[in-house]
Amino acid sequence: MLPFLRSDLSQFASYTTSALGDTTHGDNLGPADQLDANECPYDMPPELKQKLAWQLEQEIRFNRYPAMQPVALRQAIADYVNETVADSSPQAAITPEHISVGNGSDEILRSLMMSTCLGGEGSVLIASPTFSMYAILAQTLGISVVDAGRNAETLAIDLGRAQAAIDSPASNKPPVRIVFVVHPNSPTANPLTDAEIDWLRSLPERVLVVVDEAYYEFSRHTLAAEVLNRSNWVVTRTFSKAFRLAAHRVGYSIASPEMTAVLEKMRLPYNLPSLSQAAALVAMQNRQALLEVVPQILAEGDRLGAALRTLAALKLYPSQSNFFYAQLQPGLSPDPQAVLAQILQAMKQKGTMLRHTGGGLRISVGTPEENDNTTVRLRRVLDALKLG
């Protein structure tokens, strides 16, 4: 340990994926099916890539910083969000003043923590299993994390523990200042229940509610309208999933103008590269065409789910997104996590990248060929481990 570093850094675990930059597999050392990151399995259409290439050559000057304020992009996002909010109206609509754009949603999540919890002023509340970056970001900032947990069968948040953590914080932790939820949750793919939404609405204004809607385009259920009436709510979304821009790292938040102004203070200068700004704007301008693939992905998800449910060794949970969550059936092994790690490695060897996270396997929906590969290879791996 370097002597000038924080003493707690040795306890940190960085965010990892199955691939770690290596997308080959052992059987043929060819490209693997990447079903570990919940990305869209389809690339940006060639004509849109060509449009971006033209902008890169003709309009983007490499010697100049990106625009500090992506004005056109914020307007386009606001227009899109209004399309997704059923009860929006000219009198109560999302405007560019409700939108902040980040280098991925992670930058926004980090800014939210920095603006509320630093200096020992607050803790964050999560319900594991959930998106691991909440805890990782908090840890890097020296912010305490409170975990309410979930029901093992329904995967619903333990609301009793969550409320107790807010009402009576532990003596060694600051009061909860942020509650993070994903809707639908990752890695478990279940949406917020009515009871969970009612609970979030009941939280006092001193608690910031952050609803991560990274998978909105697949679930088609949003709580974005809440920010019009609740100053302590923030909804985050991303261009990395349905809009196929994972390589460009663009995320955005929807919040009250007052909260958005705070996020703008926390944002680093020139945080979003020029090409990423251009790519996100092109995606917004062509959103109907890009989103035409969503029903196809959902239909493939139905087919993949039906195939996975024939694998008796796996307990597959219902999904409201473009991925599935599976655990080993109870009683099959005294060490189910070790077995899941074996399955993960064997699947990579055969050419399919999955994710072992949150006590289970997360399996993204891919192309029809990739989905067929997944079920065939999983069956063979389970049979080889005598779990079939």
C-alpha positions in Angstrom: 0.0 0.0 0.0 1.4 3.4 -1.0 2.0 5.4 2.2 0.2 8.5 0.9 -3.1 6.8 0.1 -6.2 6.6 2.2 -6.0 3.8 4.7 -9.4 2.4 3.7 -8.5 2.0 0.0 -7.1 -1.5 0.5 -10.7 -2.6 1.4 -12.2 -1.4 -1.9 -13.3 -3.6 -4.8 -13.5 -2.0 -8.2 -16.4 -2.4 -10.6 -15.7 -5.4 -12.8 -17.4 -7.3 -15.6 -16.9 -10.8 -16.9 -15.0 -9.7 -19.9 -12.4 -7.3 -18.4 -11.5 -6.3 -21.9 -11.1 -10.0 -23.1 -14.0 -11.0 -25.4 -12.4 -14.1 -26.8 -13.1 -17.6 -25.6 -11.1 -20.8 -25.2 -12.7 -23.1 -27.7 -11.8 -21.1 -30.8 -10.4 -17.9 -29.5 -13.0 -16.1 -31.6 -15.3 -13.3 -30.4 -17.6 -14.4 -27.6 -21.3 -13.6 -27.3 -21.3 -10.6 -24.9 -24.4 -11.1 -22.8 -22.9 -9.8 -19.5 -23.5 -6.1 -19.7 -27.2 -5.6 -20.7 -26.2 -3.8 -23.8 -28.3 -3.6 -26.9 -27.2 -6.6 -29.1 -27.6 -4.5 -32.2 -25.1 -1.7 -33.3 -26.1 1.7 -34.5 -27.4 1.6 -38.0 -24.8 2.3 -40.7 -26.5 5.4 -42.0 -26.4 7.0 -38.5 -22.8 6.0 -38.1 -22.1 7.7 -41.4 -23.9 10.8 -40.2 -21.7 10.9 -37.1 -18.6 10.2 -39.2 -19.5 13.2 -41.4 -19.9 15.4 -38.3 -16.6 14.2 -36.9 -14.9 15.2 -40.1 -16.7 18.3 -41.0 -18.0 19.9 -37.8 -16.0 18.7 -34.7 -12.8 20.5 -34.3 -10.3 18.4 -32.4 -8.4 21.4 -31.0 -11.5 22.8 -29.3 -13.2 21.8 -26.1 -16.7 20.3 -26.2 -19.7 22.6 -25.6 -20.0 23.4 -21.9 -23.8 23.3 -22.2 -25.3 20.9 -24.8 -28.4 23.1 -25.2 -29.9 21.3 -28.2 -29.3 17.9 -26.6 -31.0 19.0 -23.3 -34.0 20.2 -25.3 -34.2 17.0 -27.3 -34.1 14.9 -24.1 -36.8 17.0 -22.5 -39.0 16.5 -25.6 -38.4 12.8 -25.4 -39.1 12.5 -21.7 -42.4 14.4 -22.2 -43.3 11.8 -24.8 -42.8 9.1 -22.2 -44.7 10.8 -19.4 -48.4 10.0 -20.0 -49.8 12.9 -18.0 -47.5 15.6 -19.2 -49.1 18.8 -20.4 -47.9 22.3 -21.5 -48.7 23.6 -18.1 -46.7 20.8 -16.3 -44.0 19.6 -18.7 -40.3 18.7 -18.5 -38.1 21.4 -19.8 -34.3 21.6 -20.5 -34.0 23.1 -17.0 -35.1 19.7 -15.6 -32.3 17.9 -17.5 -28.6 17.5 -16.7 -26.3 15.4 -18.9 -23.4 13.3 -17.6 -20.6 11.2 -18.7 -22.7 8.1 -18.2 -25.3 8.0 -15.4 -22.5 7.1 -13.0 -21.2 10.7 -13.1 -24.6 11.9 -12.1 -24.9 9.4 -9.3 -21.6 10.4 -8.0 -22.5 14.1 -8.2 -25.7 13.4 -6.2 -23.7 11.7 -3.5 -21.2 14.5 -3.4 -23.9 17.1 -3.1 -25.7 15.4 -0.2 -23.5 13.1 1.9 -19.9 14.3 1.9 -18.2 15.3 5.1 -20.1 12.8 7.2 -23.4 14.5 6.5 -25.3 11.5 5.2 -25.5 7.8 4.3 -27.0 6.2 1.2 -29.6 3.5 1.4 -29.7 0.6 -1.1 -31.5 -2.8 -1.2 -29.1 -5.6 -2.4 -28.9 -7.2 -4.8 -28.9 -4.0 -6.9 -26.6 -2.0 -9.1 -23.2 -2.4 -7.5 -21.9 1.1 -8.4 -24.1 2.7 -5.7 -22.0 1.1 -3.0 -18.7 1.4 -4.9 -19.2 5.1 -5.6 -20.2 5.8 -2.0 -17.2 3.8 -0.7 -14.7 5.8 -2.9 -16.2 9.0 -1.4 -16.0 7.8 2.2 -19.8 7.7 2.4 -21.6 5.1 4.6 -23.9 2.6 2.9 -27.0 1.1 4.6 -28.4 -2.0 3.0 -32.1 -2.8 3.6 -32.0 -6.1 1.6 -34.7 -7.8 -0.3 -37.1 -10.7 0.1 -35.4 -13.8 -1.2 -38.6 -15.1 -3.0 -40.2 -11.9 -4.3 -37.1 -9.7 -4.5 -39.1 -6.9 -3.1 -37.3 -4.3 -0.9 -37.5 -5.0 2.9 -39.5 -1.8 3.5 -39.6 -2.4 7.3 -35.8 -2.4 7.5 -35.5 0.5 5.1 -37.9 2.6 7.1 -36.2 1.7 10.3 -32.9 2.8 8.9 -34.3 6.2 8.0 -36.2 6.7 11.3 -33.4 5.4 13.6 -30.0 5.6 12.0 -27.2 3.4 13.5 -25.1 5.2 16.1 -22.0 4.8 13.9 -23.6 6.1 10.7 -25.0 9.5 9.6 -28.7 9.8 8.7 -29.8 8.5 5.4 -29.8 11.3 2.8 -30.3 9.3 -0.4 -32.3 6.2 -1.3 -31.3 4.5 -4.5 -33.6 2.2 -6.4 -33.5 0.8 -10.0 -36.8 0.5 -11.9 -36.6 -2.3 -13.0 -33.9 -3.5 -10.7 -30.5 -4.8 -11.9 -29.5 -7.6 -11.6 -32.9 -9.0 -10.7 -35.1 -7.5 -13.4 -38.1 -6.9 -11.2 -39.9 -3.5 -11.3 -40.8 -1.4 -8.3 -44.1 -2.6 -6.7 -47.0 -0.3 -5.9 -46.1 -0.6 -2.2 -42.5 0.4 -2.9 -43.5 3.4 -5.0 -46.0 4.5 -2.3 -43.2 4.2 0.3 -40.8 6.3 -1.8 -43.5 8.9 -2.1 -44.0 8.9 1.7 -40.3 9.7 2.4 -39.7 13.2 3.9 -38.1 16.0 1.9 -34.8 15.6 3.8 -34.3 12.3 1.9 -33.4 12.4 -1.7 -35.1 9.7 -3.8 -33.1 8.5 -6.9 -35.0 6.3 -9.3 -32.6 4.7 -11.9 -34.5 4.1 -15.1 -31.6 2.7 -17.1 -34.0 0.1 -18.6 -37.1 2.3 -19.1 -37.3 1.6 -22.8 -37.8 -2.1 -22.1 -40.1 -1.8 -19.1 -42.1 1.2 -20.5 -42.9 2.4 -17.0 -41.6 5.7 -15.7 -41.8 7.8 -12.6 -40.4 10.8 -14.3 -43.5 12.9 -13.7 -42.9 12.7 -10.0 -40.1 15.3 -10.3 -42.7 17.9 -11.4 -44.2 17.8 -7.9 -41.4 16.5 -5.7 -38.2 18.5 -5.3 -36.5 15.5 -3.5 -36.9 13.1 -6.5 -34.4 12.5 -9.3 -34.8 10.1 -12.2 -31.8 9.0 -14.1 -31.6 7.3 -17.6 -29.0 6.3 -20.0 -28.2 6.1 -23.7 -26.2 3.0 -23.2 -29.0 0.4 -23.4 -31.9 0.8 -25.9 -30.2 3.7 -27.7 -27.1 1.6 -28.5 -24.5 4.2 -27.3 -22.7 2.3 -24.6 -19.4 3.3 -26.3 -20.2 7.0 -25.9 -21.1 7.0 -22.1 -24.0 9.4 -22.1 -26.5 9.5 -19.2 -29.0 12.1 -18.0 -31.1 13.1 -15.0 -34.6 14.5 -14.7 -35.1 16.6 -11.6 -36.5 19.9 -10.4 -34.8 23.0 -11.9 -33.4 23.7 -8.4 -31.9 20.2 -8.1 -30.6 20.3 -11.7 -28.8 23.6 -10.9 -27.0 21.8 -8.1 -26.0 19.0 -10.5 -24.7 21.6 -12.9 -22.5 23.0 -10.2 -21.1 19.6 -9.4 -20.5 18.7 -13.1 -16.9 18.8 -14.3 -16.1 21.3 -17.1 -16.4 19.8 -20.6 -17.6 16.5 -19.1 -19.1 15.1 -22.3 -16.9 14.8 -25.4 -18.0 16.5 -28.6 -18.6 13.2 -30.4 -20.6 11.8 -27.5 -22.8 14.9 -27.5 -23.3 14.6 -31.3 -24.1 10.8 -31.0 -26.7 11.4 -28.3 -28.4 14.2 -30.3 -28.5 11.9 -33.4 -30.0 9.2 -31.2 -32.7 11.6 -30.0 -33.4 12.9 -33.5 -33.8 9.3 -34.7 -35.3 7.8 -31.6 -38.4 6.3 -33.2 -36.2 4.3 -35.7 -33.7 3.2 -33.0 -36.5 2.1 -30.7 -38.2 -0.1 -33.3 -35.8 -2.9 -32.2 -37.2 -2.9 -28.7 -40.3 -5.1 -29.4 -38.0 -7.6 -31.2 -35.7 -7.7 -28.2 -38.6 -8.2 -25.8 -40.0 -11.0 -28.0 -36.6 -12.7 -28.0 -36.6 -12.3 -24.3 -39.8 -14.2 -24.1 -38.3 -17.0 -26.2 -35.1 -17.0 -24.2 -37.0 -17.0 -20.9 -39.1 -20.0 -22.0 -35.9 -21.9 -22.9 -34.1 -21.1 -19.7 -37.1 -22.3 -17.6 -36.5 -25.8 -19.0 -33.2 -25.9 -17.2 -34.2 -27.6 -14.0 -31.0 -26.6 -12.1 -31.7 -22.9 -12.4 -34.4 -20.8 -10.6 -35.3 -18.1 -13.1 -37.0 -15.0 -11.9 -39.6 -13.0 -13.9 -38.2 -10.1 -15.9 -39.5 -6.7 -16.9 -36.3 -5.8 -18.9 -33.8 -7.1 -21.4 -32.1 -9.5 -19.1 -32.8 -12.4 -16.7 -31.7 -13.3 -13.2 -31.2 -16.9 -12.3 -30.0 -18.6 -9.1 -29.0 -22.2 -8.5 -32.0 -24.2 -7.2 -31.9 -24.5 -3.4 -30.3 -27.7 -2.2 -28.3 -28.5 -5.3 -25.0 -27.5 -3.8 -23.6 -26.6 -0.3 -21.7 -23.8 -2.0 -24.0 -22.4 -4.8 -21.8 -19.3 -5.4 -18.8 -21.5 -6.2 -20.9 -23.5 -8.6 -22.2 -20.3 -10.3 -18.6 -19.2 -10.7 -17.8 -22.5 -12.4 -20.8 -22.1 -14.7 -19.6 -18.6 -15.6 -16.1 -19.8 -16.5 -17.4 -22.8 -18.4 -19.8 -20.6 -20.4 -16.9 -18.2 -21.2 -14.9 -21.1 -22.4 -17.7 -22.1 -24.7 -18.2 -18.6 -26.0 -20.9 -16.9 -24.0 -20.1 -14.1 -21.5 -22.6 -13.9 -18.6 -22.4 -12.0 -15.3 -22.2 -13.5 -11.8 -23.5 -10.8 -9.5 -25.9 -10.3 -6.6 -25.8 -14.0 -5.8 -27.0 -15.2 -9.2 -26.4 -15.2 -12.9 -27.5 -12.2 -15.0 -28.2 -13.1 -18.6 -28.7 -10.4 -21.2 -31.0 -10.9 -24.1 -28.9 -11.1 -27.3 -29.6 -11.8 -31.0 -31.6 -14.9 -31.8 -28.4 -16.8 -32.6 -26.8 -15.7 -29.3 -29.9 -16.7 -27.3 -29.8 -20.1 -29.0 -26.2 -20.4 -28.1 -26.9 -19.5 -24.5 -29.4 -22.2 -23.9 -27.5 -24.9 -25.7 -24.3 -24.1 -23.9 -25.9 -23.7 -20.5 -27.5 -27.1 -20.8 -24.2 -28.7 -21.7 -22.4 -27.0 -18.9 -25.1 -28.0 -16.4 -25.0 -31.5 -17.6 -21.2 -31.6 -17.4 -21.4 -30.4 -13.7 -24.1 -33.1 -13.2 -26.7 -30.5 -12.5 -28.9 -31.1 -15.5 
